[in-house]
Amino acid sequence: MARSQWLWIVAVISLLAGCDKHANKPDPTKGAVAGIVLCADTGKPARFATVNLTPVPVKHAEPHEEPPLAPVATIDSGLDGRFRMEAVPAGDYYAFATLDGYLDPERGIDFGKVTTKGTTSEQEQDAIQQWKKQLVEVKVFVRRVSEITIELHRAAEIEGTVSYDDGSPAIGMHFQLFRKNAKKEWSLVGLPLLSSWTIDATSDSHGHYAVDDLEPGEYTVCALMPIDSEDVAPRVCLGNAVRRKDATTVKVSDAETARGADIVIPLSGMHTITGRVEAAADGHAPSRATVTLLYADDREPARKMAMDKDGSFSFEYVPGDNYILQVSDAEDAAEDGGGSEPGDAGSKHGTPPVGRRYLTKEIPIRVQSDMNDIDVPLTDQPAAKPQ
C-alpha cells in the first residue's frame, strides 16, 4: 500500500472512530459552526448524534505528508438535536453527522475504490464524491457563527442468526459484508481498523446478529470465527458457502430491515495446515514473511497471516479444496542481523544475513485432511544490477 493511501486510511480511521471532542471554547481569532441535526424519517431532532467537520479538500502536489480529510472538529448534539462548535479556523468545510440506525460513511463509502486512486487528492475527491449527498457545505468566517442544518437518513439493516450444524448458536461471530457496486463487482463494506475487524457487530448469546447503518443495495454476508483477525479467521457466507463467489445474496431498500439472513457453520470437513518458512541456502527463518492461502481455481485469497518469529505458520479450520500456499514479502531485517553485511551468504552456524530479500514462493496443495510440517524453502532475490 502506498504511503499516501496509508495516510488516507489513518485519517479516515480517526474521523470515523471519533476524534477527541472539539474544545468548545470561543476564540476571537476564529469562527463557530452551530446548527441542528434532524432525522429525515421522523422530522424529530437527532439526539446525541456525532457531528463531524472536515476541510474541503484542495489540490496539492505529491507526495503529500499530511493526512487528508483529518477532522478539525467533532461534537455531539444535545437533547434538542442542536450543537455549537467554537474555535473553528476560517475556511471551507463539509459537515456530516452519524447516529446508530442512520447512514454512516464507514458503511457507505467504497474504500477499496478510493485506495485505487493514484494521488492523495484523487482519493480525497473520490471519497467526497461518494458521500456528497450526505455532506453539508459550510464556510466559516472569523468572529461569526455559521448556521447549518444536517439531515440524517434512515439506513438499511440486515438481520439473521448464525448457528452450528448441530443446532447450537454460534456466539461471538464477527462479520464481513460485500456490496455489489455499479460495475457489478463485489466490494468490501467498511474499513478494517488496523488489521482487526471491518464490521463491529457480533452474534449474541442466541447467535442473533444485526448489521445496520447500510446503504440500499445487494449484499452478501459472511460470518467470521472469532480467531485473531479478519485475515486469519475462517468464514462461512450466506447459503452456508465457504467461498464468497458461491454465497447467496440479499437486497435491501432505503430504511428496510432484511430478516432471515441465516448462516450455518459446519463442524466437520475443516482441517489444519501448518508448516515452516526457511531460507533454502542455510535453513534459517527469515525475519518476516506473509503467508497466504489462495484458492487454486481463481486465486481468490482464502486466508492470510504473518509468519511467526520462528518461521512457523498455522491455518485452522480450512475447508477441503485445492489451494496455492504463497509466501511473499520475505526478508531478513537489518536490525536482526549479527553484524553481517547485505548480500552475505550466511550459514547454519553463523548469524542470519542482513537485509536479504527472497523471491515469492508458491506451492500447490490439495487439502483433504490435516497437513502438518509443510516446508517452504525460499530462494534469494537476485541482487540489483549496478547502474
Secondary structure, DSSP 4 states (H G I P E B T S, - for coil): --HHHHHHHHHHHHHHH--SPP-----TTSEEEEEEEEETTT-SB-TTPEEEEEEPP---PSS--SPTT--SEEEE--TTSEEEEEEEPSEEEEEEEE-TTB--HHHHS-HHHHTTSSSHHHHHHHHHHHTGGG-EEEEE-TT-EEEEEEEE-BPEEEEEEEEETTS-B-TT-EEEEEEE-TTS-EEE-S--SSSS-S------TTSEEEEEEEPSEEEEEEEE-SSS-TTTS-EEETTTBSSGGG---EEE-TT-EE----EEE-SSSEEEEEEEEEETTT-PPPSEEEEEEEETTT--EEEEEEPPTTSEEEEEEEESEEEEEEEEEEE--GGGSSSPPBT----SSSPPPBS-BB--EEEEEEESS-EEEEEEEEPBPPPPPP-
